[in-house]
Each structure stands twice: as structure tokens, then as C-alpha cells.
Amino acid sequence: MTSTKEPSKRQARREEIRRREQRSRLIGLGLISVGVLFVAFLIIYPSLKPAQAIAAPHEITRSQVDFNTTGDPNAPIRIDEYSDFQCSHCANFYRTTEKELMDTFVADGTVYFVYNTFGDFMGATSEQMGSALYCAGDQGKFWEMHDVIFSNQGTAQGVTVERRMGEFAEYLELDMGTFDDCFNGQKHKETLDQDVSDATAAGVKATPSFVITYTVNGETKTKLLEGAHPYDTFKQEIEAALAEMGQ
């Protein structure tokens, strides 16, 4: 007589193994689904957060503004600033020294002042902010965007830089379709790259840095000034250059 107990036990064990494998697959799929949902939440959440408040920019009066420049193009001294919107020292220069320079040497025609970015010096976000700056410049709001970004430095936590730059653009009442096309299409990538090339050629290695250029007896002279120096330092450098030029 043949026993049926052994085949039944083997069949039961196979069924139990099959059920365990099925449970493991279901648990694995569940964990993957939870992970995917969590990642999706992290990606989507910044765009769903309510808009953050925007601090009013520090007020600066600039004369003869033309895109990223201010002052008389025929001024005897030119100062090129190389800066990064994530740089705290750059923001400090904007909040302190810059206003005094604009009110004195730029306003009276002594200095022609030019603002340049420094690419992705402090990361990709820096270049994206620079892109927003130049896109705002296309609509005549270069310095307004410059001021609002610096006045709100460090307020983009929890939101994408694209979202925050868009909020600034709306605050400045830019044409959003034009701004978005410019920003998303990286219209000013070549300009940003050129800023980096010019800075490197001038020996810039930190932000903010200032290249002071003037001409003495037909010879072009330059001086690199690194750091967020006080107004008195710039005053001394400008007056020394004027003296050298015989002015």
C-alpha cells in the first residue's frame, strides 16, 4: 500500500514557500511604492509651498543706468565688480559701501560701475540667479533684480531657485512669459560664461572682487581689490588713481 502522507507534506511545504515568496514580493513592491511616493513628494512639495514674503530692497539711487552698468561711460575710472548672490560678503557690500559709491563717485561722473556675475563660483544656484538677473535686465530691471536678490539672500530654503526667482520676477512686475522663456532657455549662458572668463583673466579668485581700470599717459592700468572693503578704501584707491592721472 502506497502512503499519500509524504507527497502531501511536500506539497504543503511548496505551497508555504510559494506564499512566503508572494508575501515578500508584495512587501518589496509596497516598499518601492512608498519610496517612489516619498521622492515624488520631496520633488513636488517645494513648488506647492506658499510663496514666501519678499523684503523690500535696500534703496540705492543709480545714475545713467544701462543694463548692468551705471554712471558715465566716459568716466576716467571704471570699476568692475565680480560677485555671487550666495556670497554673504557680496551682500554686505551691497548693503553698505555700494550706496556711498553711487551717491558720490558714480553720481559725479568719476566712476563708471559695472556689475558682473562669477558663474557657478558658489554652486549651480549662483549661475541660475545670475541668469535671472540678466533676464530681468532684458526688461529694464537689471539693478532692481540685483537689489531684491541681495535683500532676500538666504530666504529660499525649502523652495526651488526657479520658484524663488519667479517670485522675484513677479514682485518686479516683469512679463512672466518673457522671463520664463529667457530663464528656462538659458538665454544668457554665453554672457555668464564670459563673466567667468573675464574674471579669470583679471585674476579674480574670490567674491566680491573689484577691478579698477584707468589710463595714465595712454597706458591702461588696473588694480584688483578683493573683499567687501569699506567706502574709505575705495575712496583712497579712486583718489590715488585720479592723482596718478593728474586730476
Summary of the structure (lengths in Angstrom):
residues: 247
radius of gyration: 29.1
end to end distance: 123.5
largest distance: 124.2
contacts: 709
relative contact order: 0.14
helix: 54%
strand: 13%
